């Protein structure tokens, strides 16, 4: 093809692209996954801790003293973060920033706790330093969640609860522990990203006591870590805890 015709063709393509807005900027974007916490729609903040102000589905009045948990493999498309500790009482770790996310449709998901392949004892130094480990006599690894507080018992007296979730362990034979991965993946959905975006993930804390297992704190309150069936029940309830909130750009 003669040079003059090449120039004419390029000019034609450039003008056509300009008219049809087909010259699109495909620079990657930043996606922030933001975790918020509520009790059946009532926002939970640091100021709500250590006060009897929430009532479980079973009717127990409770106060929250500690609420922290791990999310892992937080993923948007092909970009992910291995794990993060979220501490609600200290308002730390609630935002996870993922850079270099390609524009276009991307799937958003995360795991509550650690899958067995990642739940390796002693490897996460920041979790080691914050007493998030599980004793080796219970299989080692890490907590998924530590949720502590008080409740008004059947005699209207203050009593403690420790709603701690870990990998379920059957300790009936201490020399041969039976372990079951009770972490779970939360699939948020597929979204189109064309600019920097914040996705809110809402945790309804009330759901931990509600569905499908109605939780009676007078029966299941402390020493839940070595309770194999209780751990499976908590995992089942946790699958109803998270939901999509606001998406902002």
RANOR-V94830 format. One line per field, one symbol per residue. phi: phi as a letter, one per 20 degrees, with the letter a starting at -180 (. if undefined). burial: 1 if it has 9 or more other C-alpha atoms within 8 Angstrom, else 0. A space follows every 10 residues. Layout:
BEGIN
phi=???
burial=???
END
This chain:
BEGIN
phi=.fgfffffff fffffffffe leeeedffcd ddedeccbcl negdcgfefm cfbccffeoe ecdddbbbbd dclfccmddb dfabeddffe lcmfcdddem effofcedbb dendfgfdee fnedfffgfd ldfdgffdom ncfebccdac ceffemdfce cceddbffce dfcgebfddc fdfbedeepd cedcbgcdde dddefgffdc bedfedffdd cclefeegff fffffffffd eebfdfdcc
burial=0000010000 0000001100 0000000111 1111111110 0001110110 0100111101 1111111111 1111111011 1011111110 1011010110 1110111111 1111100011 0000001100 0111000111 1111111111 1110000001 1111111111 1000001010 0111010100 1010011111 1111111111 1011111001 1001111101 1111111111 111100000
END
